Amino acid sequence: MRVNSPSIHRDICREAEEALVRARLSAGHGLWMRARGGSMWPFIQDGDFVHLCPRPRYLPGDVVLIDRGRLGPLHRILWRSPSGWLWVKGDAARQADGLYRAPEALAAVTAVARAGRGVFLHRHIPRLFSVFSGLRGERASPTPPDAPRATMG
């Protein structure tokens, strides 16, 4: 393995970039990032710039950046349990990603810029997308790991 290997360089750059993003968001500051992938199509397309801003609480309809050791996915919250579990799904995906703890959501998308044009979002408008996104694929609400279980007997 060479020290100047492109894959090592790419990994170091990715780790440094993610550390800077985490630091900026944990300090309460927003930032712009380029989105990659098609899981949020048509709302967010590959190559769009998204403005991310941390919030004290994330609600269904918010598109959030999840951090589980690596940054991503950037997906929409479909459901939030009273204990703080988030059920997220990409708008173009057929199935939900699964459950994430609320602290794993680092920031919400507050604006999308495509082809040099920015669109800032009102907090309530993205919730309309969650209605349509939830109509595709899975329909049952998940059960968070800490939810009380019904017993037969």
N, C-alpha and C positions, 0 to 999 in steps of 0.2 A: 504494500500500500504506500503510495507516494503522498507526501505532505501537500503538494500542490495539485492533488487530484481534483478535478472539477466536482465530483460528487461530495468530497469533504468540504470544499469551498462552499458549495450550495447548501449543505447541511449547517455549516457555521453561520452563513448569512441568514438562513431561515430562522435559526435559534436566536440570533441577535435581533432580527426584526420582530419576532414574537415577544422577546423580552421588552423591547421598546414599546410595543403596542400595549402590553400588560401594564407597564409602568405608567404610561400616559393615561390609560383608562382608569386605573386604580387611583390616580391623583384627581379624578373627576373631570378630566379634559376630553373633548371630542377629537376625532381625527378622520381623515379621508383615507380609504383603502380601495384597491382595485379588487372587484369580485371575480372569482374564477369558477367556471362550471355552469351547468344549466339547470340545476335543481330548483331554482326559484323563478324560472321562466314562466310567464312573460314579465313579471314585476321587476325582477333584477336579471339582467342578461350578462353572459360572459363578457368581461372587459369593462362593464359599468364601474363607475366609482361610487362608493357608498360612504355616507357620513355616519359614523358611529358615535354615540354619546351614551355614557353610563346613566342609569336611572336608579332610584332607590327600590323600585318595584316594577316588574314586567308583567304585562297582562295579555290575555288571549288577543291575537291579532298583531302583536308586536313581532317584528323580525329581529332576532337576537343573534349575537355572536356567542357561540358556546366554546368554553375552554375546558378540555379534559386532558391537560398535559400538552396538547397541540391545539392551535386555534382552528376553529371550524367544527361543525358546520355553521353557516349563516342561514338559519331557517325560522319559520314562523311558529309562534306558540299557538297551539290549538286549544289547549286546556291547561288549567293550573289548579292543583289540589289545594285545599285549605292548609296543608302542612308544607306547601312550597314546592312540590314537584311540578316540573314543566313537561308537557307532552309536545314535542316539536316535530315539524314535517316540512319538507320542501314543497313549494306550491306545485311543482311538476312531478313530484314523486307519488307513487301509488300507495306506499305504506309510510307510516310514521317512523321517525328515527328511533323513538323510544323515549324513556323518561330521563330527565336530567334534574339535578337539584338546582334550586333557584340561584345559589351562589356561583354555579358554573356558567350562568349567563353574564357576560362581561359588559355588554352594551347593546343598545337598540339602534336600528337604522332610522335616521331622522331625515335623510335626503338621498336621492339617487341622481347621478349625473351621467347622461348618455350623449355622446356626440357633441360635447361642449355645452349641453343644456342641463341645468340643474332643476330638480323639482323637490321642494321642501314639503314634507308631509305634515299634515295636521295629525295629532295623536290618535284621533278616532277613525280616520279614513282607512288605515290599514286593517282595522278590525273587520271591515266589509270583505276584504280578501280572505280572511280566515273562514268566513261562512262558505264561500265558493270552494276554497281549498279543502275544507272538511267534507265537502260533498263527494269528492273523488277518493277512491281507495277505502281505507279503513274507516269505520264509522263508530265502533264501540269505544267508549272511554276507557283508558287504561286504569289499572289499579296500582297505586304507588306501593312500594315495599312496606311502608309503615302504616298502611290503611288497616283498620280492623277487619278481620275476616268473619264472615257469617259461619256459624257452626250448626251442623244438623244434630238434633238430639233431643 
